[in-house]
Amino acid sequence: MKKRSSRLFLMMVISVLFLFSVIACSNKQSNGEKDSTDNGNSNSKEKVEITFWHNWETGPSGESIEKSVQKFNETHPDIVVKPVYVAPDGGDSVSSKLVTAVAGGNPPDVMLASRYGIAEYKEALEPIGELAAKDGITEDNFYKWAWGEASYEGELLALPYDGTARALFYNKEHFREAGLDPENPPTTIEELEIAAEKLTKKENGKYTRFGFIPWFGEGWLYSWGWAFGGEFVDNDNVVTANDPKIVDALKWETDFAEKFGIKDVTSFVSSAGTNATNPFFTGQLSMMVTGNWMLSQIEEYAPDLDYGVTYIPTPSGEDFNTFVGGRVLLIPKGVKNLDASWEFVKWMCATEEGQSFKKITGEFAAMPEVNEKLYADDPSQDIFLEVLPNGKYRPVVLAGNMMWDELAKAPDLVMNKQGTPQEILDGITEKINKEIENKKAQLE
């Protein structure tokens, strides 16, 4: 009898416990709580976290990164982007750190990088041509230069993110003082030379103001080589830095220096200040080739400066173009969340919402239609927007960084009598093409 009573009591206890569990489960569901055993429910999906390397820590560029990432995270509830500042190797490159991370099996999910150098570490990248094509993203969405600089031998390596452009800035007050029309700035090389001579001032045998110095600021050989009509690679992507028109450009630059005294000009350039002490802001330089980012610097450091912006002069006074630069968002090889990485890259580079954050930096979006909206009411950007479609970009070759360094040194080599413009550019052309061939052999 006792055994039967015990068994009955046990069964009653089990029944009561079961009833309580059913009630508890019912209450959880009515309150919107997720049952821990419900693995099929969509609410159980965890957010994908991706790491985004960039090298814009502070200032407007840092702010644009912060705000764009914040907006992406708000509008993409299944993905969390974690921006990570990575100090550059030199200039604005973090490519060596990327290659090391990929080799170690721990790459970031997305990285911001300069466009023109990406061919040199393309083996560390995830090509995105198929992803772009699948989502209907083509060259037609971007400026020709932006897409071209993000590709190598027809293969899309990354998506273009932004752009910078160059033009001639000039001091209108100086123009009036020298008897020049500030509303009619020089458009030909000859007019530029005449204006530079009139604007230059010398007192007691010492220059107190230079009208112009061709290579100061953004007056790279790339800028002048293109202005003179030269091309740095041929149709087969073989380097042609000794193009006759580029030789003419280098000769013009160095002859200009000799006219005003190489020692005086180089001394001025080496001692020139930056930011608030930029010689264009302080009145020591009347004209300079520089980029669209100078607009915000003038607003900050020299708000009362009376200046104008015009085309980079050409020999004919026609066919104006501009040297463009900029960055891409790329996906390293071996990422664990390719779909999430691509979603972020696509949003940042190929949507109006993502591209609109370039307004913070005063730089250009890589998409023409976005710039037309961002800067529609800003006349200071008119010249840049006009020449952007004709923009020229640095050759995407396997020795792009070396080519940049060698060409940057060319004017000094000529002025220091290390060779004629022709000899210097012949040597650079041979050196770069040889390096490209060596790298191609290593990849085979």
N, C-alpha and C positions, 0 to 999 in steps of 0.2 A: 504493500500500500504506500509506504514511504517513497519507494522508487518511482511509483506511478505519479505521485504528487510532485516530486522533484522534476520529473520529465515535463510535466504540464507547466510548472512554473518557468522552466527554462524556455519553453516554447512561447510563453506569454512575453517574456523579456525580449526575445528576438523580434517578436512581432511589433512591440512598442518601439524598439530601436529603428526598425525598418520604416515605420510610419513617420518617425521624427526626421529621418534622412530624406524621405520623399517630400515632406513639408519644407525642409530647409532648401532643398534643390529648387522647389517651386518658387520660394521666396527670392532666391538669387536671380532666377530668370525673369521674374516680374520686376525686379529692381535693376535689370540690365547688367548684372554681374556675370562674368564669363566663367563657366565651369572649367576647372583645370584639366578635365579629361576630354574636353571638346577640341581635338586637334584639327578638325576639319573646318572650323569656323573661320571666316576671313578676318575677324577681329584679332585672331591670334598671330597674324603676320607681323614679324618684327621689322623695324626700320633698317634699311641698308645704310651703313655708314661708309662714306668715301673720303679719302684724304686728298686735299688740293694744295699742291706746292705752288708758291708764287714768291716773287722777290720784291714786292711793293709793301714796305712796312709802314710808312708814315705818309703824311701829306695827302693831296687829292687822290693820288693813285691808290694809296692804302685805304682811303675812305670808299673809293669805288668798289674795291674788292669786298670790303666788309658789308656794304649795303647790297651789292648784287647777290652775295652768298646768302645773306639774311632773307632776301626776297625769294630766292630759289627755294630755300628750306620752308618758307611759309606756304609756297604754292605747290610743293611736292611732298606731301605727308609721309610717303613711303621711303624717302631718301633724306639723309642728313649729311651735308657737306661740311667737313672740318678743314678750314683754311690753315695752312702752316707756312709761316715765313721761312724761306731758305736763303741765306746770304749768297750773293752771286760769286762766281769764281773770278770774274773780271768783267767790266762793262755791265751788261745785264744778263749774263749767261750763267745758268746753273747746270749746264749739260753734263759736266764730268760727274757731278753728284748723282744725276739721273742714271748714267751708265753704270756707276758703282752700285746703285740701289737695285737696278734690274739684274745685274750679275749676281747679286747677293740674294735674289729671290724676294726682295721686300720693296717693291717700287710703290710710289704714290699712285693713286687711281687716276689723277689728272694733273697736268703741269702746265703752267704758263711759261712760254719761251719765245725768244726772238725767232722770227720766221726764217731768215736767210741762211741760218746755220744748221737747220734741222737735217739736211741731207747727210751731214757728217756723222750723225749718230742714229741714222734711220733703222739700223738693226736693233735698236733698243725701243722701237716704237711699234705700236699696233696700227697697221694701215687702216684707214677708215673709209676708203672709197665705197665699199659695198654697203656699209652702214648709211652713208650719205645718200647713195642712190636709192636705197630702200625707202628712205623718208623723203625723197623728192628734193634733196638739197643739191644744187648744181652750181656751176660757175655763174649762171645768170643771177644768182642771189647776191653776188659780191662784185666788187671792183675787179677788173682783170688782173691788176697787180697783186691784189690780196690773195686770190686763188692761185695765181702763178707762183708766188713766193712760198705757198704752203704745199707745193707739189714738187716732185722730183722725177724727171723722165716719165711724165704722164701719170704717176702714182700719187694720189692724195694722201699726205702723211698726217695732216692735222687740219683743223678748221681755223681760218683767219678770224682774229678777234677785234683788232683795231688798226689805226693807221696814223702816221704823222707825215706832215708835208713841209716843204721849204719854200721860202719866198724872199724877196728883197725888202727889208725894213729900212726906212730912211727918215731922217730928222727934218721936218718941214721948216722949223725955225732956222736951221742951218742953211737950207735951200734959199730962203728969202734973203738971208744975210749975204749969201754969195751971188745973188742976182739970178738964181735959178727958179723956175716955176714949180712950186711944191705940188701943183695939181697935174704936172706933166713930167713924171719921173722918167729916168732913162729906160729905154727898152732894147737898145742895141749895145753891143760891147763898146763901140766907139763913143756913144753918148755916156756910157758908164765911166769910161776913162776921162772924158772931159769934165764931167761932174766931180769925179774924185779929185782931180787936180785943183779945181776951183774951191772945193770944200776943205782941202788940206791947209793947215796953218802952221807957220814956223816963226819962232821968235828967238832972237839971239842965237841963231844956229841950231835951235832945238825944236823938234816938232811938239806942238801943243795939241794938235788935233790932226787925225788922219781922216781923209774923206772916205777911204775904203781900203780894205785889205782882203784880197780874194779868198784866201783860205781860212780866214778867221770865222769863228762860229761854225756854221754848217756848210762852209764853202769847200767841201771835200772835192777830190778829183772826180768822184762819181757825179757830184752836182754839176761841175763845169764840163766834164766829158759829155754828159747827156745834153747840156745846153748848147754845146758846139756841134751836136748831131752825131756823136760817136756811139758805138755799141761795144760793150765789154765782153760779150760772147757772140758767136755766130749761130746759125740755125742748127748746127750739130752740138751746141753747148760747149764748144771749144773756146777757151779764153782768148780774147782779142784785145787785151789792155793796150796794145801798141797800135790800135786803130789810128790812122792818120789824123782823124779829127780829135782824138783824145790826146795825141802828141801835140797838136795845135793848142789845145786847152792848157796843157801843162806848160808849154812854152810861154803862153800869154801870162799865166800866173807868175812865173818866175821872172819874166821880163818886167812885169809890173813892179815886182819887189826891187829889182835893180834900179829902176827909174827913181824910186824914192830912197834908195840906200838899203841894201839887204841887212846891214847891221842894225840900223835904226828900226826897221820894220820888225825884224825878228825879236829885238829887245822889247819892243812894245807888246808883241803877242805873248811873249813868255811872262811878262809882268802884269798882264791884264787881269783884272778882277772878275768875280762872278757875282751873281745875284744882285744885291744893291750896288755893288761897285763895278758892275759890267760897264765897260767904257762907252757903250751906246747909251746907257742911262745917265752917265756922268758928263756927257757932252764931249768926250775925247775921240769919239768915232761917229761919223755922220751916216754911214750906210753899212749894213751887214746882212749877209745871207744867214737866216736862221729859221727855226721851225715855228709851227702854230702855237706851241706851248709858250712862246715868248709873250703872247697876248696876256695870259694870266700873270706872268712875271712883271710885265709893265704895270698892270693894274695894282700889283702888290708893292713894287719897289719904286716906280716912277709914274704915279697916276696923273701927273700934270704934263707929262711928255707929249709934245705935239709931233705926232709921227704919222707916217703912211705906210702902206704895204702894197707892193707891186710884184710883177712877174720877175723871175730871174732872167736878166737880159740874155739875148742870143745874138750871134753875129748879124743875123738878118732882121732882128726885131719882130720875128714871127715864130711860129711853131714852139710856143712856150710849153715847158713841161716842169715837172718837179720830182725831186728825189724823195721817194716814200719809204718809210720803214714801218715797223709794227710787230705785233706779237700774234702767236697762235695759242690755242688750247690743244694739247696733245694727250693721247692715251698711251702710257708706257706698256711695253710687252709684259705679259704675265699678270695683269691685274685680275683680281678675284671677282670683281663685279662689273663686267664689261657693259652690261645693259645700263646700269646706274651711271657709270662714267660717261657713256655716250649721251644719256639724257641730260646731264649737266653741261657737257660740251655743246650739245645742240642748242640748249636753251640760251647759254651765254653768247654764242656766236651767230646763230641763225634765226633768232626771234627779235622782234622789235623791243619787247620788254627787256630782254637781257642786254641788248646793245645800247639801250637808252642810258645806261649808267656811264657811258663815255662822256656825257655832258659834264659830269663832275670834274673830270680832268681837263676838259677843253680839247681833248683829242677827238679823232674821228672814228666813227663806227666803220666796220669793214663793208657795210651794206649801204649803198648810195641812198636808197629811199629813207633810211633812218636819219642820215645826215641832213637831208632836205627838211625834215621835221625839226630836228634838234636845233639847227642853226638858221632857220628861216628868218628870224628877226634879229640876226646878228651880222650887220654889214662888214664888221672887221674880218669875217671868215669868207667873204665873197671871193676874193682872189684864190684862196686855197680850194674852195669848192669848185671853182671854174677849172683849175688845172688838175685836180685829183683824177679825173678820168684818163688823163694823159700821163699819169704817174709812172715813173721808172723804178724798178726794184733791183737790188743787188743780185747777181747771178746765183742761182741755187746749184752749187757745185760741191764736189767732195772736198774742196779746199777753200771754202768761202771765207772762213775766219782768217786764214793765212793771206788770202787775196786782199781782204780789208786792211790788214796790218801793213802789207807791202805797199799798197797804193797810198795809204796815209803818210808813209815816209817819203814818197816820191818827190814832193816839192823841196823838202830839206836836202835831199841827196843832190838835186840839181843845183840848188843855191850854194851848197858846200863844195861844188865843183867835182862831184863824184862821177859825173857823166852828163851827157846832153839829155834832153827830154827823150829823144829817140832811143838812146842807149839804155837809159834807166828803164823805160817801158818795155823794151825788147827783153831785157833781163828778167823783169817781173813776169812777163808773159810766159817765157820759157820755164821759169821756176814753178809757176802755178800749174801749168799743164803737165809738167813732169810729176809733181806731187799728186795730181788727180789720177794719172796713170798708175802710180804706185799704189794708191788706195784702192783703185779698181781691181788691181791684181790680187790684193789681200782679200777682197770680198769674193773672189772667184773660187 
